[in-house]
Amino acid sequence: MACIGDKTKHMCAKCVLIISVILFVMGLLTVIFGAIISGNENLNALTESEYLKNMDVEIPASGFSMAIIVGGLFVVLTAVLGCATAKIKNCLITIPFMVLAGILGLMMLIIGLLFLIVATDTEDLVSQVCTTPIAQQNGQDLATIASTQYDNAVGQLMCSTVCPCDVTY
């Protein structure tokens, strides 16, 4: 059985320490973000805009922010155990770090799969958003409104003798 040299052990400990410090900062920022949106009662004002009034969209600020805060604290705890593992190198610290890092990796895998499922099921949502008539805009749908605004803002600026525009402009 081959032995691993001290130089290799120290290099691995430095890698774990650096990754743990980055993880700690990201976890702390996640906790701060969760705390900020938990106090923001105007988050649902986004769903009350004129374009989304006809849709049944709600953003539950309190439950969503609490999940973000708990996830951020979990990341911070994992990072602290990672820093302790790099410095102390004791099985009483390394085993909880390994368990939490494994759970964190499994959570990221599950969240990634959920996002993949949601991303592949957005065609109906896009179709509904783009084709629903908006009463305040004389019954025009969002696709027509966006196309008109784009043509006025960008399309006109792109017209030239080299690249002529449609005659309707």
TAFENRA-V814290 format. One record per backbone hydrogen bond with DSSP energy under -1.0 kcal/mol. NH is the residue of the N-H (numbers start at 1). CO is the residue of the C=O. Records with the same first field share a line. If there is no record, write none. Layout:
# TAFENRA-V814290
NH=CO + CO
This chain:
# TAFENRA-V814290
9=5
10=6
11=7
12=8
13=9
14=10
15=11
16=12
17=13
18=14
19=15
20=16
21=17
22=18
23=19
24=20
25=21
26=22
27=23
28=24
29=25
30=26
31=27
32=28
33=29
34=30
35=31
36=32
37=33
38=34
39=35
45=42
46=43
49=46
55=52
57=55
61=59
64=60
65=61
66=62
67=63
68=64
69=65
70=66
71=67
72=68
73=69
74=70
75=71
76=72
77=73
78=74
79=75
80=76
81=77
82=78
83=79
84=80
85=81
86=82
87=83
88=84
93=90
94=90
95=91
97=93
98=94
99=95
100=96
101=97
102=98
103=99
104=100
105=101
106=102
107=103
108=104
109=105
110=106
111=107
112=108
113=109
114=110
115=111
116=112
117=113
118=114
119=115
120=116
126=122
127=123
128=124
129=125
130=126
131=127
132=128
134=140
137=134
138=135
139=134
140=137
143=130
145=141
146=142
147=143
148=144
149=145
150=146
151=147
152=148
153=149
154=150
155=150
156=151
158=154
160=163
169=166
